[in-house]
Amino acid sequence: MTHSRCEVCGREFSAWALIACPICAKVVCRKCGYFDYGRTFCSRDCAILFFHGDDEDELDREEI
């Protein structure tokens, strides 16, 4: 069985028990993950970035 570590708490888990953040791909366990917008993120910052985007996204839209 393959084991990996949560990148937040450092505990070792089976690979199937870890979740990759859809923004930064950091791998987290369910206890450390931040659930919002129907997904699990590694932090609140990544959840906000997922929903609101970043400044570069807004600059690109203004150029169009």
N, CA, C and O atoms as CSV, one atom per row, in Angstrom:
chain,resi,resn,atom,element,x,y,z
A,1,MET,N,N,0.836,-1.166,0.000
A,1,MET,CA,C,0.000,0.000,0.000
A,1,MET,C,C,0.894,1.247,0.000
A,1,MET,O,O,1.879,1.309,0.736
A,2,THR,N,N,0.554,2.214,-0.810
A,2,THR,CA,C,1.319,3.442,-0.908
A,2,THR,C,C,0.853,4.433,0.165
A,2,THR,O,O,-0.344,4.639,0.364
A,3,HIS,N,N,1.828,5.041,0.851
A,3,HIS,CA,C,1.522,6.031,1.867
A,3,HIS,C,C,2.124,7.364,1.470
A,3,HIS,O,O,3.166,7.432,0.818
A,4,SER,N,N,1.453,8.401,1.874
A,4,SER,CA,C,1.927,9.760,1.629
A,4,SER,C,C,1.684,10.573,2.884
A,4,SER,O,O,0.990,10.136,3.802
A,5,ARG,N,N,2.267,11.765,2.911
A,5,ARG,CA,C,2.107,12.635,4.071
A,5,ARG,C,C,1.243,13.841,3.735
A,5,ARG,O,O,1.302,14.390,2.635
A,6,CYS,N,N,0.442,14.234,4.713
A,6,CYS,CA,C,-0.318,15.472,4.615
A,6,CYS,C,C,0.688,16.621,4.671
A,6,CYS,O,O,1.551,16.640,5.549
A,7,GLU,N,N,0.590,17.560,3.763
A,7,GLU,CA,C,1.543,18.661,3.704
A,7,GLU,C,C,1.236,19.759,4.715
A,7,GLU,O,O,1.970,20.744,4.799
A,8,VAL,N,N,0.152,19.599,5.489
A,8,VAL,CA,C,-0.157,20.569,6.539
A,8,VAL,C,C,0.280,20.030,7.902
A,8,VAL,O,O,1.055,20.681,8.603
A,9,CYS,N,N,-0.207,18.853,8.281
A,9,CYS,CA,C,0.110,18.301,9.603
A,9,CYS,C,C,1.299,17.349,9.598
A,9,CYS,O,O,1.895,17.103,10.646
A,10,GLY,N,N,1.650,16.811,8.434
A,10,GLY,CA,C,2.800,15.915,8.341
A,10,GLY,C,C,2.518,14.464,8.681
A,10,GLY,O,O,3.421,13.630,8.612
A,11,ARG,N,N,1.279,14.144,9.048
A,11,ARG,CA,C,0.944,12.753,9.368
A,11,ARG,C,C,0.898,11.915,8.101
A,11,ARG,O,O,0.589,12.410,7.017
A,12,GLU,N,N,1.211,10.637,8.262
A,12,GLU,CA,C,1.220,9.715,7.134
A,12,GLU,C,C,-0.148,9.058,6.984
A,12,GLU,O,O,-0.752,8.621,7.963
A,13,PHE,N,N,-0.625,8.997,5.741
A,13,PHE,CA,C,-1.921,8.408,5.419
A,13,PHE,C,C,-1.786,7.541,4.182
A,13,PHE,O,O,-0.812,7.654,3.437
A,14,SER,N,N,-2.769,6.672,3.964
A,14,SER,CA,C,-2.845,5.949,2.697
A,14,SER,C,C,-3.098,6.975,1.607
A,14,SER,O,O,-3.769,7.980,1.839
A,15,ALA,N,N,-2.570,6.730,0.435
A,15,ALA,CA,C,-2.697,7.688,-0.667
A,15,ALA,C,C,-4.160,8.013,-0.977
A,15,ALA,O,O,-4.473,9.148,-1.337
A,16,TRP,N,N,-5.055,7.037,-0.842
A,16,TRP,CA,C,-6.467,7.277,-1.154
A,16,TRP,C,C,-7.138,8.196,-0.145
A,16,TRP,O,O,-8.202,8.746,-0.432
A,17,ALA,N,N,-6.536,8.378,1.042
A,17,ALA,CA,C,-7.139,9.200,2.093
A,17,ALA,C,C,-6.732,10.668,2.001
A,17,ALA,O,O,-7.204,11.487,2.790
A,18,LEU,N,N,-5.879,11.008,1.066
A,18,LEU,CA,C,-5.411,12.381,0.920
A,18,LEU,C,C,-6.077,13.052,-0.276
A,18,LEU,O,O,-6.460,12.391,-1.241
A,19,ILE,N,N,-6.207,14.352,-0.198
A,19,ILE,CA,C,-6.880,15.129,-1.239
A,19,ILE,C,C,-5.916,16.189,-1.752
A,19,ILE,O,O,-5.257,16.868,-0.964
A,20,ALA,N,N,-5.832,16.331,-3.072
A,20,ALA,CA,C,-4.986,17.369,-3.671
A,20,ALA,C,C,-5.801,18.650,-3.836
A,20,ALA,O,O,-6.911,18.623,-4.366
A,21,CYS,N,N,-5.250,19.756,-3.383
A,21,CYS,CA,C,-5.909,21.048,-3.526
A,21,CYS,C,C,-6.040,21.381,-5.017
A,21,CYS,O,O,-5.057,21.269,-5.750
A,22,PRO,N,N,-7.223,21.786,-5.482
A,22,PRO,CA,C,-7.402,22.089,-6.903
A,22,PRO,C,C,-6.689,23.372,-7.358
A,22,PRO,O,O,-6.593,23.619,-8.560
A,23,ILE,N,N,-6.196,24.181,-6.437
A,23,ILE,CA,C,-5.494,25.403,-6.795
A,23,ILE,C,C,-3.986,25.187,-6.843
A,23,ILE,O,O,-3.352,25.464,-7.861
A,24,CYS,N,N,-3.403,24.690,-5.739
A,24,CYS,CA,C,-1.940,24.587,-5.660
A,24,CYS,C,C,-1.414,23.153,-5.682
A,24,CYS,O,O,-0.202,22.940,-5.724
A,25,ALA,N,N,-2.310,22.173,-5.655
A,25,ALA,CA,C,-1.978,20.744,-5.700
A,25,ALA,C,C,-1.300,20.239,-4.432
A,25,ALA,O,O,-0.757,19.134,-4.427
A,26,LYS,N,N,-1.321,21.023,-3.361
A,26,LYS,CA,C,-0.783,20.561,-2.076
A,26,LYS,C,C,-1.699,19.440,-1.588
A,26,LYS,O,O,-2.921,19.544,-1.693
A,27,VAL,N,N,-1.106,18.368,-1.053
A,27,VAL,CA,C,-1.861,17.197,-0.619
A,27,VAL,C,C,-2.176,17.332,0.871
A,27,VAL,O,O,-1.279,17.549,1.686
A,28,VAL,N,N,-3.468,17.199,1.221
A,28,VAL,CA,C,-3.899,17.353,2.607
A,28,VAL,C,C,-4.827,16.218,3.033
A,28,VAL,O,O,-5.471,15.579,2.200
A,29,CYS,N,N,-4.883,15.977,4.349
A,29,CYS,CA,C,-5.826,14.994,4.879
A,29,CYS,C,C,-7.176,15.682,5.090
A,29,CYS,O,O,-7.278,16.905,4.994
A,30,ARG,N,N,-8.187,14.905,5.372
A,30,ARG,CA,C,-9.529,15.473,5.544
A,30,ARG,C,C,-9.603,16.389,6.771
A,30,ARG,O,O,-10.363,17.358,6.768
A,31,LYS,N,N,-8.836,16.100,7.802
A,31,LYS,CA,C,-8.861,16.915,9.011
A,31,LYS,C,C,-8.253,18.301,8.754
A,31,LYS,O,O,-8.751,19.299,9.276
A,32,CYS,N,N,-7.197,18.367,7.966
A,32,CYS,CA,C,-6.515,19.639,7.690
A,32,CYS,C,C,-7.133,20.405,6.529
A,32,CYS,O,O,-6.961,21.620,6.425
A,33,GLY,N,N,-7.842,19.714,5.668
A,33,GLY,CA,C,-8.419,20.351,4.490
A,33,GLY,C,C,-9.463,21.392,4.853
A,33,GLY,O,O,-10.102,21.307,5.901
A,34,TYR,N,N,-9.628,22.360,3.992
A,34,TYR,CA,C,-10.618,23.431,4.163
A,34,TYR,C,C,-11.696,23.208,3.107
A,34,TYR,O,O,-11.447,23.386,1.914
A,35,PHE,N,N,-12.895,22.818,3.544
A,35,PHE,CA,C,-13.980,22.506,2.620
A,35,PHE,C,C,-14.829,23.740,2.374
A,35,PHE,O,O,-15.372,24.333,3.306
A,36,ASP,N,N,-14.936,24.119,1.111
A,36,ASP,CA,C,-15.763,25.258,0.727
A,36,ASP,C,C,-16.068,25.147,-0.765
A,36,ASP,O,O,-15.307,24.528,-1.509
A,37,TYR,N,N,-17.159,25.731,-1.198
A,37,TYR,CA,C,-17.557,25.738,-2.610
A,37,TYR,C,C,-17.639,24.325,-3.193
A,37,TYR,O,O,-17.414,24.133,-4.388
A,38,GLY,N,N,-17.960,23.338,-2.354
A,38,GLY,CA,C,-18.118,21.965,-2.807
A,38,GLY,C,C,-16.813,21.223,-3.073
A,38,GLY,O,O,-16.820,20.155,-3.685
A,39,ARG,N,N,-15.694,21.782,-2.618
A,39,ARG,CA,C,-14.381,21.159,-2.839
A,39,ARG,C,C,-13.547,21.275,-1.568
A,39,ARG,O,O,-13.850,22.079,-0.685
A,40,THR,N,N,-12.495,20.464,-1.486
A,40,THR,CA,C,-11.566,20.543,-0.372
A,40,THR,C,C,-10.280,21.213,-0.846
A,40,THR,O,O,-9.679,20.802,-1.838
A,41,PHE,N,N,-9.876,22.236,-0.131
A,41,PHE,CA,C,-8.668,23.001,-0.433
A,41,PHE,C,C,-7.671,22.818,0.703
A,41,PHE,O,O,-8.026,22.318,1.770
A,42,CYS,N,N,-6.433,23.220,0.478
A,42,CYS,CA,C,-5.428,23.114,1.538
A,42,CYS,C,C,-5.546,24.255,2.540
A,42,CYS,O,O,-5.065,24.140,3.668
A,43,SER,N,N,-6.176,25.347,2.146
A,43,SER,CA,C,-6.297,26.498,3.032
A,43,SER,C,C,-7.463,27.384,2.596
A,43,SER,O,O,-8.009,27.226,1.504
A,44,ARG,N,N,-7.827,28.304,3.461
A,44,ARG,CA,C,-8.879,29.261,3.139
A,44,ARG,C,C,-8.437,30.164,1.984
A,44,ARG,O,O,-9.251,30.547,1.143
A,45,ASP,N,N,-7.154,30.500,1.949
A,45,ASP,CA,C,-6.638,31.353,0.870
A,45,ASP,C,C,-6.856,30.722,-0.501
A,45,ASP,O,O,-7.246,31.411,-1.443
A,46,CYS,N,N,-6.607,29.420,-0.620
A,46,CYS,CA,C,-6.825,28.745,-1.904
A,46,CYS,C,C,-8.310,28.696,-2.252
A,46,CYS,O,O,-8.675,28.817,-3.422
A,47,ALA,N,N,-9.170,28.518,-1.247
A,47,ALA,CA,C,-10.623,28.508,-1.508
A,47,ALA,C,C,-11.075,29.864,-2.037
A,47,ALA,O,O,-11.868,29.933,-2.976
A,48,ILE,N,N,-10.579,30.929,-1.443
A,48,ILE,CA,C,-10.943,32.272,-1.896
A,48,ILE,C,C,-10.424,32.513,-3.307
A,48,ILE,O,O,-11.127,33.079,-4.144
A,49,LEU,N,N,-9.202,32.086,-3.567
A,49,LEU,CA,C,-8.618,32.252,-4.893
A,49,LEU,C,C,-9.421,31.478,-5.940
A,49,LEU,O,O,-9.593,31.948,-7.065
A,50,PHE,N,N,-9.907,30.300,-5.574
A,50,PHE,CA,C,-10.710,29.492,-6.489
A,50,PHE,C,C,-11.982,30.224,-6.885
A,50,PHE,O,O,-12.347,30.253,-8.060
A,51,PHE,N,N,-12.659,30.818,-5.901
A,51,PHE,CA,C,-13.946,31.455,-6.177
A,51,PHE,C,C,-13.792,32.841,-6.793
A,51,PHE,O,O,-14.510,33.186,-7.731
A,52,HIS,N,N,-12.878,33.620,-6.280
A,52,HIS,CA,C,-12.753,35.015,-6.704
A,52,HIS,C,C,-11.661,35.259,-7.740
A,52,HIS,O,O,-11.635,36.325,-8.354
A,53,GLY,N,N,-10.768,34.310,-7.948
A,53,GLY,CA,C,-9.658,34.516,-8.874
A,53,GLY,C,C,-8.618,35.432,-8.251
A,53,GLY,O,O,-8.692,35.751,-7.064
A,54,ASP,N,N,-7.657,35.852,-9.049
A,54,ASP,CA,C,-6.639,36.758,-8.541
A,54,ASP,C,C,-6.624,38.044,-9.360
A,54,ASP,O,O,-7.400,38.193,-10.304
A,55,ASP,N,N,-5.758,38.953,-9.006
A,55,ASP,CA,C,-5.694,40.247,-9.691
A,55,ASP,C,C,-5.370,40.110,-11.173
A,55,ASP,O,O,-5.852,40.903,-11.983
A,56,GLU,N,N,-4.566,39.122,-11.540
A,56,GLU,CA,C,-4.202,38.933,-12.942
A,56,GLU,C,C,-5.433,38.609,-13.782
A,56,GLU,O,O,-5.541,39.058,-14.923
A,57,ASP,N,N,-6.363,37.828,-13.222
A,57,ASP,CA,C,-7.593,37.504,-13.950
A,57,ASP,C,C,-8.377,38.776,-14.251
A,57,ASP,O,O,-8.898,38.936,-15.355
A,58,GLU,N,N,-8.464,39.671,-13.287
A,58,GLU,CA,C,-9.200,40.910,-13.486
A,58,GLU,C,C,-8.510,41.802,-14.522
A,58,GLU,O,O,-9.178,42.462,-15.317
A,59,LEU,N,N,-7.177,41.821,-14.513
A,59,LEU,CA,C,-6.446,42.630,-15.485
A,59,LEU,C,C,-6.663,42.097,-16.900
A,59,LEU,O,O,-6.816,42.873,-17.843
A,60,ASP,N,N,-6.674,40.776,-17.043
A,60,ASP,CA,C,-6.896,40.176,-18.361
A,60,ASP,C,C,-8.271,40.534,-18.887
A,60,ASP,O,O,-8.406,40.799,-20.081
A,61,ARG,N,N,-9.302,40.553,-18.048
A,61,ARG,CA,C,-10.658,40.868,-18.483
A,61,ARG,C,C,-10.783,42.327,-18.899
A,61,ARG,O,O,-11.556,42.648,-19.802
A,62,GLU,N,N,-10.039,43.207,-18.256
A,62,GLU,CA,C,-10.113,44.618,-18.599
A,62,GLU,C,C,-9.515,44.903,-19.977
A,62,GLU,O,O,-9.925,45.850,-20.648
A,63,GLU,N,N,-8.545,44.085,-20.400
A,63,GLU,CA,C,-7.899,44.274,-21.686
A,63,GLU,C,C,-8.796,43.877,-22.850
A,63,GLU,O,O,-8.604,44.347,-23.972
A,64,ILE,N,N,-9.768,43.020,-22.590
A,64,ILE,CA,C,-10.644,42.520,-23.668
A,64,ILE,C,C,-11.639,43.551,-24.085
A,64,ILE,O,O,-12.451,43.301,-24.976
